[in-house]
Amino acid sequence: MANVNDNERESVSQKKRIAAWLNDGKTLTQMEALYKFGCFRLASRINDLRNDGMNIKTEKITLSNGKIVAQYRKLDTAL
């Protein structure tokens, strides 16, 4: 049986919206992605974008409640 992603269209749509967000120079955490784009699997979308050639940096940040989370941002590739 083939592995079928019933949410493939939603994943593509989320990927496009996340790419546009990062291209605007903004950063993104998992909670922000959930609220802004309904994306439960931000790391997967980031991986998809990296596979498409987008240069994205992952930084660990500490939130006001002491939790450490990943924050993503696009690196400027211009010299």
Distance bins in CASP14 RR format, pairs under 12 A and 6 or more apart:
PFRMAT RR
TARGET T0000
AUTHOR 0000-0000-0000
RMODE 2
METHOD distances of the structure
MODEL  1
5 11 1 0 0 1 0 0 0 0 0 0 0
5 12 0 0 0 0 0 1 0 0 0 0 0
5 41 0 0 0 0 0 1 0 0 0 0 0
5 44 0 0 0 0 0 1 0 0 0 0 0
5 48 0 0 0 0 0 1 0 0 0 0 0
7 13 0 0 0 0 1 0 0 0 0 0 0
7 14 0 0 0 0 1 0 0 0 0 0 0
7 15 0 0 0 0 0 1 0 0 0 0 0
7 38 0 0 0 0 0 1 0 0 0 0 0
7 39 0 0 0 0 0 1 0 0 0 0 0
7 40 0 0 0 0 1 0 0 0 0 0 0
7 41 0 0 0 0 1 0 0 0 0 0 0
7 44 0 0 0 0 0 1 0 0 0 0 0
7 45 0 0 0 0 0 1 0 0 0 0 0
8 14 0 0 0 0 0 1 0 0 0 0 0
8 15 0 0 0 0 0 1 0 0 0 0 0
8 44 0 0 0 0 0 1 0 0 0 0 0
8 48 0 0 0 0 0 1 0 0 0 0 0
9 15 0 0 0 0 0 1 0 0 0 0 0
9 16 0 0 0 0 0 1 0 0 0 0 0
10 16 0 0 0 0 0 1 0 0 0 0 0
10 17 0 0 0 0 0 1 0 0 0 0 0
10 37 0 0 0 0 1 0 0 0 0 0 0
10 38 0 0 0 0 1 0 0 0 0 0 0
10 39 0 0 0 0 1 0 0 0 0 0 0
10 40 0 0 0 0 0 1 0 0 0 0 0
10 41 0 0 0 0 0 1 0 0 0 0 0
10 44 0 0 0 0 0 1 0 0 0 0 0
10 45 0 0 0 0 0 1 0 0 0 0 0
11 17 0 0 0 0 0 1 0 0 0 0 0
11 18 0 0 0 0 0 1 0 0 0 0 0
11 37 0 0 0 0 0 1 0 0 0 0 0
11 38 0 0 0 0 0 1 0 0 0 0 0
11 39 0 0 0 0 1 0 0 0 0 0 0
11 40 0 0 0 0 0 1 0 0 0 0 0
11 41 0 0 0 0 1 0 0 0 0 0 0
11 42 0 0 0 0 0 1 0 0 0 0 0
11 44 1 0 0 1 0 0 0 0 0 0 0
11 45 1 0 0 1 0 0 0 0 0 0 0
11 47 0 0 0 0 0 1 0 0 0 0 0
11 48 1 0 0 1 0 0 0 0 0 0 0
11 49 0 0 0 0 0 1 0 0 0 0 0
12 18 0 0 0 0 0 1 0 0 0 0 0
12 19 0 0 0 0 0 1 0 0 0 0 0
12 39 0 0 0 0 0 1 0 0 0 0 0
12 44 0 0 0 0 0 1 0 0 0 0 0
12 45 0 0 0 0 1 0 0 0 0 0 0
12 48 0 0 0 0 1 0 0 0 0 0 0
12 49 0 0 0 0 0 1 0 0 0 0 0
12 52 0 0 0 0 0 1 0 0 0 0 0
13 19 0 0 0 0 0 1 0 0 0 0 0
13 20 0 0 0 0 0 1 0 0 0 0 0
13 37 0 0 0 0 1 0 0 0 0 0 0
13 38 0 0 0 0 0 1 0 0 0 0 0
13 39 0 0 0 0 1 0 0 0 0 0 0
13 45 0 0 0 0 0 1 0 0 0 0 0
13 48 0 0 0 0 0 1 0 0 0 0 0
14 20 0 0 0 0 0 1 0 0 0 0 0
14 21 0 0 0 0 0 1 0 0 0 0 0
14 28 0 0 0 0 0 1 0 0 0 0 0
14 33 1 0 0 1 0 0 0 0 0 0 0
14 34 0 0 0 0 0 1 0 0 0 0 0
14 36 0 0 0 0 1 0 0 0 0 0 0
14 37 1 0 1 0 0 0 0 0 0 0 0
14 38 1 0 0 1 0 0 0 0 0 0 0
14 39 1 0 1 0 0 0 0 0 0 0 0
14 40 0 0 0 0 1 0 0 0 0 0 0
14 41 0 0 0 0 1 0 0 0 0 0 0
14 42 0 0 0 0 1 0 0 0 0 0 0
14 44 0 0 0 0 1 0 0 0 0 0 0
14 45 1 0 1 0 0 0 0 0 0 0 0
14 46 0 0 0 0 0 1 0 0 0 0 0
14 48 0 0 0 0 1 0 0 0 0 0 0
14 49 0 0 0 0 0 1 0 0 0 0 0
15 21 0 0 0 0 0 1 0 0 0 0 0
15 22 0 0 0 0 0 1 0 0 0 0 0
15 33 0 0 0 0 0 1 0 0 0 0 0
15 37 0 0 0 0 1 0 0 0 0 0 0
15 39 0 0 0 0 1 0 0 0 0 0 0
15 41 0 0 0 0 0 1 0 0 0 0 0
15 42 0 0 0 0 0 1 0 0 0 0 0
15 44 0 0 0 0 1 0 0 0 0 0 0
15 45 1 0 1 0 0 0 0 0 0 0 0
15 46 0 0 0 0 1 0 0 0 0 0 0
15 47 0 0 0 0 1 0 0 0 0 0 0
15 48 1 0 1 0 0 0 0 0 0 0 0
15 49 1 0 0 1 0 0 0 0 0 0 0
15 50 0 0 0 0 0 1 0 0 0 0 0
15 51 0 0 0 0 0 1 0 0 0 0 0
15 52 0 0 0 0 1 0 0 0 0 0 0
15 54 0 0 0 0 1 0 0 0 0 0 0
16 22 0 0 0 0 0 1 0 0 0 0 0
16 23 0 0 0 0 0 1 0 0 0 0 0
16 37 0 0 0 0 1 0 0 0 0 0 0
16 39 0 0 0 0 0 1 0 0 0 0 0
16 45 0 0 0 0 1 0 0 0 0 0 0
16 48 0 0 0 0 0 1 0 0 0 0 0
16 49 0 0 0 0 1 0 0 0 0 0 0
16 52 0 0 0 0 0 1 0 0 0 0 0
16 54 0 0 0 0 0 1 0 0 0 0 0
17 23 0 0 0 0 0 1 0 0 0 0 0
17 24 0 0 0 0 0 1 0 0 0 0 0
17 26 0 0 0 0 0 1 0 0 0 0 0
17 28 0 0 0 0 0 1 0 0 0 0 0
17 33 0 0 0 0 1 0 0 0 0 0 0
17 36 1 0 0 1 0 0 0 0 0 0 0
17 37 1 0 1 0 0 0 0 0 0 0 0
17 38 0 0 0 0 1 0 0 0 0 0 0
17 39 0 0 0 0 1 0 0 0 0 0 0
17 42 0 0 0 0 0 1 0 0 0 0 0
17 45 0 0 0 0 1 0 0 0 0 0 0
17 49 0 0 0 0 0 1 0 0 0 0 0
18 24 0 0 0 0 0 1 0 0 0 0 0
18 26 0 0 0 0 1 0 0 0 0 0 0
18 27 0 0 0 0 0 1 0 0 0 0 0
18 28 1 0 0 1 0 0 0 0 0 0 0
18 29 0 0 0 0 0 1 0 0 0 0 0
18 30 0 0 0 0 0 1 0 0 0 0 0
18 32 0 0 0 0 0 1 0 0 0 0 0
18 33 1 0 0 1 0 0 0 0 0 0 0
18 34 0 0 0 0 0 1 0 0 0 0 0
18 36 0 0 0 0 1 0 0 0 0 0 0
18 37 1 0 0 1 0 0 0 0 0 0 0
18 38 0 0 0 0 0 1 0 0 0 0 0
18 39 1 0 0 1 0 0 0 0 0 0 0
18 41 0 0 0 0 0 1 0 0 0 0 0
18 42 1 0 0 1 0 0 0 0 0 0 0
18 43 0 0 0 0 0 1 0 0 0 0 0
18 44 0 0 0 0 0 1 0 0 0 0 0
18 45 1 0 1 0 0 0 0 0 0 0 0
18 46 1 0 0 1 0 0 0 0 0 0 0
18 47 0 0 0 0 0 1 0 0 0 0 0
18 48 0 0 0 0 1 0 0 0 0 0 0
18 49 1 0 0 1 0 0 0 0 0 0 0
18 50 0 0 0 0 0 1 0 0 0 0 0
18 52 0 0 0 0 0 1 0 0 0 0 0
18 54 0 0 0 0 1 0 0 0 0 0 0
18 56 0 0 0 0 1 0 0 0 0 0 0
18 72 0 0 0 0 1 0 0 0 0 0 0
18 73 0 0 0 0 0 1 0 0 0 0 0
18 74 0 0 0 0 0 1 0 0 0 0 0
19 25 0 0 0 0 0 1 0 0 0 0 0
19 26 0 0 0 0 0 1 0 0 0 0 0
19 28 0 0 0 0 0 1 0 0 0 0 0
19 37 0 0 0 0 0 1 0 0 0 0 0
19 39 0 0 0 0 0 1 0 0 0 0 0
19 45 0 0 0 0 1 0 0 0 0 0 0
19 46 0 0 0 0 1 0 0 0 0 0 0
19 48 0 0 0 0 1 0 0 0 0 0 0
19 49 1 0 1 0 0 0 0 0 0 0 0
19 50 0 0 0 0 0 1 0 0 0 0 0
19 52 0 0 0 0 1 0 0 0 0 0 0
19 53 0 0 0 0 0 1 0 0 0 0 0
19 54 1 0 0 1 0 0 0 0 0 0 0
19 55 0 0 0 0 0 1 0 0 0 0 0
19 56 0 0 0 0 1 0 0 0 0 0 0
19 72 0 0 0 0 0 1 0 0 0 0 0
19 74 0 0 0 0 1 0 0 0 0 0 0
20 26 0 0 0 0 1 0 0 0 0 0 0
20 28 0 0 0 0 0 1 0 0 0 0 0
20 36 0 0 0 0 0 1 0 0 0 0 0
20 37 0 0 0 0 0 1 0 0 0 0 0
20 49 0 0 0 0 0 1 0 0 0 0 0
20 54 0 0 0 0 0 1 0 0 0 0 0
20 74 0 0 0 0 0 1 0 0 0 0 0
21 27 0 0 0 0 1 0 0 0 0 0 0
21 28 1 0 0 1 0 0 0 0 0 0 0
21 29 0 0 0 0 0 1 0 0 0 0 0
21 32 0 0 0 0 1 0 0 0 0 0 0
21 33 0 0 0 0 1 0 0 0 0 0 0
21 36 1 0 0 1 0 0 0 0 0 0 0
21 37 1 0 0 1 0 0 0 0 0 0 0
21 39 0 0 0 0 0 1 0 0 0 0 0
21 42 0 0 0 0 0 1 0 0 0 0 0
21 45 0 0 0 0 0 1 0 0 0 0 0
21 46 0 0 0 0 0 1 0 0 0 0 0
21 49 0 0 0 0 0 1 0 0 0 0 0
21 54 0 0 0 0 0 1 0 0 0 0 0
21 56 0 0 0 0 0 1 0 0 0 0 0
21 72 0 0 0 0 1 0 0 0 0 0 0
21 73 0 0 0 0 0 1 0 0 0 0 0
21 74 0 0 0 0 1 0 0 0 0 0 0
22 28 1 0 0 1 0 0 0 0 0 0 0
22 32 0 0 0 0 0 1 0 0 0 0 0
22 33 0 0 0 0 0 1 0 0 0 0 0
22 36 0 0 0 0 0 1 0 0 0 0 0
22 37 0 0 0 0 0 1 0 0 0 0 0
22 42 0 0 0 0 0 1 0 0 0 0 0
22 45 0 0 0 0 0 1 0 0 0 0 0
22 46 0 0 0 0 1 0 0 0 0 0 0
22 49 1 0 0 1 0 0 0 0 0 0 0
22 50 0 0 0 0 0 1 0 0 0 0 0
22 52 0 0 0 0 0 1 0 0 0 0 0
22 54 1 0 0 1 0 0 0 0 0 0 0
22 55 0 0 0 0 1 0 0 0 0 0 0
22 56 1 0 0 1 0 0 0 0 0 0 0
22 57 0 0 0 0 0 1 0 0 0 0 0
22 58 0 0 0 0 0 1 0 0 0 0 0
22 71 0 0 0 0 0 1 0 0 0 0 0
22 72 1 0 0 1 0 0 0 0 0 0 0
22 73 1 0 0 1 0 0 0 0 0 0 0
22 74 1 0 1 0 0 0 0 0 0 0 0
22 75 0 0 0 0 1 0 0 0 0 0 0
22 76 0 0 0 0 0 1 0 0 0 0 0
23 49 0 0 0 0 0 1 0 0 0 0 0
23 54 0 0 0 0 1 0 0 0 0 0 0
23 55 0 0 0 0 0 1 0 0 0 0 0
23 56 0 0 0 0 0 1 0 0 0 0 0
23 73 0 0 0 0 0 1 0 0 0 0 0
23 74 1 0 0 1 0 0 0 0 0 0 0
23 75 0 0 0 0 0 1 0 0 0 0 0
23 76 0 0 0 0 0 1 0 0 0 0 0
23 77 0 0 0 0 0 1 0 0 0 0 0
24 73 0 0 0 0 0 1 0 0 0 0 0
24 74 0 0 0 0 1 0 0 0 0 0 0
25 54 0 0 0 0 0 1 0 0 0 0 0
25 56 0 0 0 0 0 1 0 0 0 0 0
25 57 0 0 0 0 0 1 0 0 0 0 0
25 72 0 0 0 0 0 1 0 0 0 0 0
25 73 1 0 0 1 0 0 0 0 0 0 0
25 74 1 0 0 1 0 0 0 0 0 0 0
25 75 0 0 0 0 0 1 0 0 0 0 0
25 76 0 0 0 0 1 0 0 0 0 0 0
26 32 0 0 0 0 1 0 0 0 0 0 0
26 33 0 0 0 0 0 1 0 0 0 0 0
26 36 0 0 0 0 1 0 0 0 0 0 0
26 71 0 0 0 0 0 1 0 0 0 0 0
26 72 0 0 0 0 1 0 0 0 0 0 0
26 73 1 0 0 1 0 0 0 0 0 0 0
26 74 0 0 0 0 1 0 0 0 0 0 0
27 33 0 0 0 0 0 1 0 0 0 0 0
27 36 0 0 0 0 0 1 0 0 0 0 0
27 42 0 0 0 0 0 1 0 0 0 0 0
27 46 0 0 0 0 0 1 0 0 0 0 0
27 56 0 0 0 0 0 1 0 0 0 0 0
27 57 0 0 0 0 1 0 0 0 0 0 0
27 58 0 0 0 0 0 1 0 0 0 0 0
27 59 0 0 0 0 1 0 0 0 0 0 0
27 61 0 0 0 0 1 0 0 0 0 0 0
27 69 0 0 0 0 0 1 0 0 0 0 0
27 70 0 0 0 0 0 1 0 0 0 0 0
27 71 1 0 1 0 0 0 0 0 0 0 0
27 72 1 0 0 1 0 0 0 0 0 0 0
27 73 1 0 1 0 0 0 0 0 0 0 0
27 74 0 0 0 0 1 0 0 0 0 0 0
27 75 0 0 0 0 0 1 0 0 0 0 0
28 34 0 0 0 0 0 1 0 0 0 0 0
28 35 0 0 0 0 0 1 0 0 0 0 0
28 36 1 0 0 1 0 0 0 0 0 0 0
28 37 0 0 0 0 1 0 0 0 0 0 0
28 39 0 0 0 0 1 0 0 0 0 0 0
28 42 1 0 0 1 0 0 0 0 0 0 0
28 43 0 0 0 0 0 1 0 0 0 0 0
28 45 0 0 0 0 1 0 0 0 0 0 0
28 46 0 0 0 0 1 0 0 0 0 0 0
28 49 0 0 0 0 0 1 0 0 0 0 0
28 56 0 0 0 0 1 0 0 0 0 0 0
28 57 0 0 0 0 0 1 0 0 0 0 0
28 58 0 0 0 0 0 1 0 0 0 0 0
28 59 0 0 0 0 0 1 0 0 0 0 0
28 61 0 0 0 0 0 1 0 0 0 0 0
28 69 0 0 0 0 0 1 0 0 0 0 0
28 70 0 0 0 0 1 0 0 0 0 0 0
28 71 1 0 0 1 0 0 0 0 0 0 0
28 72 1 0 1 0 0 0 0 0 0 0 0
28 73 1 0 0 1 0 0 0 0 0 0 0
28 74 0 0 0 0 1 0 0 0 0 0 0
29 35 0 0 0 0 1 0 0 0 0 0 0
29 36 0 0 0 0 0 1 0 0 0 0 0
29 37 0 0 0 0 0 1 0 0 0 0 0
29 39 0 0 0 0 0 1 0 0 0 0 0
29 42 1 0 0 1 0 0 0 0 0 0 0
29 43 0 0 0 0 0 1 0 0 0 0 0
29 46 0 0 0 0 0 1 0 0 0 0 0
29 58 0 0 0 0 0 1 0 0 0 0 0
29 59 0 0 0 0 1 0 0 0 0 0 0
29 60 0 0 0 0 0 1 0 0 0 0 0
29 61 1 0 0 1 0 0 0 0 0 0 0
29 62 0 0 0 0 0 1 0 0 0 0 0
29 63 0 0 0 0 1 0 0 0 0 0 0
29 67 0 0 0 0 0 1 0 0 0 0 0
29 68 0 0 0 0 0 1 0 0 0 0 0
29 69 1 0 1 0 0 0 0 0 0 0 0
29 70 1 0 0 1 0 0 0 0 0 0 0
29 71 1 0 1 0 0 0 0 0 0 0 0
29 72 1 0 0 1 0 0 0 0 0 0 0
29 73 0 0 0 0 0 1 0 0 0 0 0
30 36 0 0 0 0 0 1 0 0 0 0 0
30 37 0 0 0 0 0 1 0 0 0 0 0
30 38 0 0 0 0 0 1 0 0 0 0 0
30 39 0 0 0 0 1 0 0 0 0 0 0
30 40 0 0 0 0 1 0 0 0 0 0 0
30 41 0 0 0 0 1 0 0 0 0 0 0
30 42 1 0 1 0 0 0 0 0 0 0 0
30 43 1 0 0 1 0 0 0 0 0 0 0
30 44 0 0 0 0 0 1 0 0 0 0 0
30 45 0 0 0 0 0 1 0 0 0 0 0
30 46 0 0 0 0 1 0 0 0 0 0 0
30 58 0 0 0 0 0 1 0 0 0 0 0
30 61 0 0 0 0 0 1 0 0 0 0 0
30 63 0 0 0 0 0 1 0 0 0 0 0
30 67 0 0 0 0 0 1 0 0 0 0 0
30 68 0 0 0 0 0 1 0 0 0 0 0
30 69 1 0 0 1 0 0 0 0 0 0 0
30 70 1 0 0 1 0 0 0 0 0 0 0
30 71 0 0 0 0 1 0 0 0 0 0 0
30 72 0 0 0 0 1 0 0 0 0 0 0
31 37 0 0 0 0 0 1 0 0 0 0 0
31 38 0 0 0 0 0 1 0 0 0 0 0
31 39 0 0 0 0 0 1 0 0 0 0 0
31 40 0 0 0 0 0 1 0 0 0 0 0
31 42 0 0 0 0 1 0 0 0 0 0 0
31 61 0 0 0 0 0 1 0 0 0 0 0
31 63 0 0 0 0 1 0 0 0 0 0 0
31 65 0 0 0 0 0 1 0 0 0 0 0
31 67 0 0 0 0 1 0 0 0 0 0 0
31 69 1 0 0 1 0 0 0 0 0 0 0
31 70 0 0 0 0 0 1 0 0 0 0 0
31 71 0 0 0 0 0 1 0 0 0 0 0
32 38 0 0 0 0 0 1 0 0 0 0 0
32 39 0 0 0 0 1 0 0 0 0 0 0
32 42 0 0 0 0 1 0 0 0 0 0 0
32 61 0 0 0 0 0 1 0 0 0 0 0
32 63 0 0 0 0 0 1 0 0 0 0 0
32 69 0 0 0 0 1 0 0 0 0 0 0
32 70 0 0 0 0 0 1 0 0 0 0 0
32 71 0 0 0 0 1 0 0 0 0 0 0
32 72 0 0 0 0 1 0 0 0 0 0 0
32 73 0 0 0 0 0 1 0 0 0 0 0
33 39 1 0 1 0 0 0 0 0 0 0 0
33 40 0 0 0 0 1 0 0 0 0 0 0
33 41 0 0 0 0 1 0 0 0 0 0 0
33 42 1 0 1 0 0 0 0 0 0 0 0
33 43 0 0 0 0 1 0 0 0 0 0 0
33 44 0 0 0 0 0 1 0 0 0 0 0
33 45 1 0 0 1 0 0 0 0 0 0 0
33 46 0 0 0 0 1 0 0 0 0 0 0
33 69 0 0 0 0 0 1 0 0 0 0 0
33 70 0 0 0 0 0 1 0 0 0 0 0
33 71 0 0 0 0 0 1 0 0 0 0 0
33 72 0 0 0 0 1 0 0 0 0 0 0
34 40 1 0 0 1 0 0 0 0 0 0 0
34 41 0 0 0 0 1 0 0 0 0 0 0
34 42 1 0 0 1 0 0 0 0 0 0 0
34 45 0 0 0 0 0 1 0 0 0 0 0
34 69 0 0 0 0 0 1 0 0 0 0 0
35 42 0 0 0 0 0 1 0 0 0 0 0
36 42 0 0 0 0 0 1 0 0 0 0 0
37 45 0 0 0 0 1 0 0 0 0 0 0
38 45 0 0 0 0 0 1 0 0 0 0 0
39 45 1 0 0 1 0 0 0 0 0 0 0
39 46 0 0 0 0 1 0 0 0 0 0 0
39 48 0 0 0 0 0 1 0 0 0 0 0
39 49 0 0 0 0 0 1 0 0 0 0 0
39 72 0 0 0 0 0 1 0 0 0 0 0
41 47 0 0 0 0 1 0 0 0 0 0 0
41 48 0 0 0 0 1 0 0 0 0 0 0
42 48 0 0 0 0 0 1 0 0 0 0 0
42 49 0 0 0 0 0 1 0 0 0 0 0
42 56 0 0 0 0 0 1 0 0 0 0 0
42 58 0 0 0 0 0 1 0 0 0 0 0
42 69 0 0 0 0 0 1 0 0 0 0 0
42 70 0 0 0 0 1 0 0 0 0 0 0
42 71 0 0 0 0 0 1 0 0 0 0 0
42 72 1 0 0 1 0 0 0 0 0 0 0
43 49 0 0 0 0 0 1 0 0 0 0 0
43 50 0 0 0 0 0 1 0 0 0 0 0
43 56 0 0 0 0 0 1 0 0 0 0 0
43 58 0 0 0 0 1 0 0 0 0 0 0
43 69 0 0 0 0 0 1 0 0 0 0 0
43 70 1 0 0 1 0 0 0 0 0 0 0
43 72 0 0 0 0 1 0 0 0 0 0 0
44 50 0 0 0 0 0 1 0 0 0 0 0
44 51 0 0 0 0 0 1 0 0 0 0 0
45 51 0 0 0 0 0 1 0 0 0 0 0
45 52 0 0 0 0 0 1 0 0 0 0 0
45 54 0 0 0 0 0 1 0 0 0 0 0
45 56 0 0 0 0 0 1 0 0 0 0 0
45 72 0 0 0 0 1 0 0 0 0 0 0
46 52 0 0 0 0 0 1 0 0 0 0 0
46 53 0 0 0 0 0 1 0 0 0 0 0
46 54 0 0 0 0 1 0 0 0 0 0 0
46 55 0 0 0 0 0 1 0 0 0 0 0
46 56 1 0 1 0 0 0 0 0 0 0 0
46 57 0 0 0 0 0 1 0 0 0 0 0
46 58 1 0 0 1 0 0 0 0 0 0 0
46 70 0 0 0 0 1 0 0 0 0 0 0
46 71 0 0 0 0 0 1 0 0 0 0 0
46 72 1 0 1 0 0 0 0 0 0 0 0
46 73 0 0 0 0 0 1 0 0 0 0 0
46 74 0 0 0 0 0 1 0 0 0 0 0
47 53 0 0 0 0 0 1 0 0 0 0 0
47 54 0 0 0 0 0 1 0 0 0 0 0
47 56 0 0 0 0 1 0 0 0 0 0 0
47 58 0 0 0 0 0 1 0 0 0 0 0
47 72 0 0 0 0 0 1 0 0 0 0 0
48 54 0 0 0 0 1 0 0 0 0 0 0
48 56 0 0 0 0 0 1 0 0 0 0 0
49 55 0 0 0 0 1 0 0 0 0 0 0
49 56 1 0 0 1 0 0 0 0 0 0 0
49 57 0 0 0 0 0 1 0 0 0 0 0
49 58 0 0 0 0 0 1 0 0 0 0 0
49 72 0 0 0 0 1 0 0 0 0 0 0
49 73 0 0 0 0 0 1 0 0 0 0 0
49 74 0 0 0 0 1 0 0 0 0 0 0
49 75 0 0 0 0 0 1 0 0 0 0 0
50 56 1 0 1 0 0 0 0 0 0 0 0
50 57 0 0 0 0 0 1 0 0 0 0 0
50 58 0 0 0 0 1 0 0 0 0 0 0
50 72 0 0 0 0 1 0 0 0 0 0 0
50 74 0 0 0 0 0 1 0 0 0 0 0
50 75 0 0 0 0 0 1 0 0 0 0 0
52 74 0 0 0 0 0 1 0 0 0 0 0
53 74 0 0 0 0 0 1 0 0 0 0 0
53 75 0 0 0 0 0 1 0 0 0 0 0
53 77 0 0 0 0 1 0 0 0 0 0 0
54 72 0 0 0 0 0 1 0 0 0 0 0
54 73 0 0 0 0 0 1 0 0 0 0 0
54 74 1 0 0 1 0 0 0 0 0 0 0
54 75 0 0 0 0 1 0 0 0 0 0 0
54 76 0 0 0 0 0 1 0 0 0 0 0
54 77 0 0 0 0 1 0 0 0 0 0 0
55 72 0 0 0 0 0 1 0 0 0 0 0
55 73 0 0 0 0 1 0 0 0 0 0 0
55 74 1 0 0 1 0 0 0 0 0 0 0
55 75 1 0 1 0 0 0 0 0 0 0 0
55 76 0 0 0 0 1 0 0 0 0 0 0
55 77 1 0 1 0 0 0 0 0 0 0 0
55 78 0 0 0 0 0 1 0 0 0 0 0
56 70 0 0 0 0 0 1 0 0 0 0 0
56 71 0 0 0 0 0 1 0 0 0 0 0
56 72 1 0 1 0 0 0 0 0 0 0 0
56 73 1 0 0 1 0 0 0 0 0 0 0
56 74 1 0 1 0 0 0 0 0 0 0 0
56 75 1 0 0 1 0 0 0 0 0 0 0
56 76 0 0 0 0 0 1 0 0 0 0 0
56 77 0 0 0 0 0 1 0 0 0 0 0
57 70 0 0 0 0 0 1 0 0 0 0 0
57 71 0 0 0 0 1 0 0 0 0 0 0
57 72 1 0 0 1 0 0 0 0 0 0 0
57 73 1 0 1 0 0 0 0 0 0 0 0
57 74 1 0 0 1 0 0 0 0 0 0 0
57 75 1 0 1 0 0 0 0 0 0 0 0
57 76 0 0 0 0 0 1 0 0 0 0 0
57 77 0 0 0 0 0 1 0 0 0 0 0
58 69 0 0 0 0 0 1 0 0 0 0 0
58 70 1 0 1 0 0 0 0 0 0 0 0
58 71 1 0 0 1 0 0 0 0 0 0 0
58 72 1 0 1 0 0 0 0 0 0 0 0
58 73 0 0 0 0 1 0 0 0 0 0 0
58 74 0 0 0 0 0 1 0 0 0 0 0
58 75 0 0 0 0 0 1 0 0 0 0 0
59 68 0 0 0 0 0 1 0 0 0 0 0
59 69 0 0 0 0 1 0 0 0 0 0 0
59 70 1 0 0 1 0 0 0 0 0 0 0
59 71 1 0 1 0 0 0 0 0 0 0 0
59 72 1 0 0 1 0 0 0 0 0 0 0
59 73 1 0 0 1 0 0 0 0 0 0 0
59 75 0 0 0 0 0 1 0 0 0 0 0
60 66 0 0 0 0 0 1 0 0 0 0 0
60 67 0 0 0 0 0 1 0 0 0 0 0
60 68 1 0 1 0 0 0 0 0 0 0 0
60 69 1 0 0 1 0 0 0 0 0 0 0
60 70 1 0 0 1 0 0 0 0 0 0 0
60 71 1 0 0 1 0 0 0 0 0 0 0
60 72 0 0 0 0 0 1 0 0 0 0 0
61 67 0 0 0 0 1 0 0 0 0 0 0
61 68 1 0 0 1 0 0 0 0 0 0 0
61 69 1 0 0 1 0 0 0 0 0 0 0
61 70 1 0 0 1 0 0 0 0 0 0 0
61 71 1 0 1 0 0 0 0 0 0 0 0
61 72 0 0 0 0 0 1 0 0 0 0 0
61 73 0 0 0 0 0 1 0 0 0 0 0
62 68 1 0 1 0 0 0 0 0 0 0 0
62 69 0 0 0 0 1 0 0 0 0 0 0
62 70 0 0 0 0 0 1 0 0 0 0 0
62 71 0 0 0 0 0 1 0 0 0 0 0
63 69 1 0 0 1 0 0 0 0 0 0 0
63 70 0 0 0 0 0 1 0 0 0 0 0
63 71 0 0 0 0 1 0 0 0 0 0 0
END
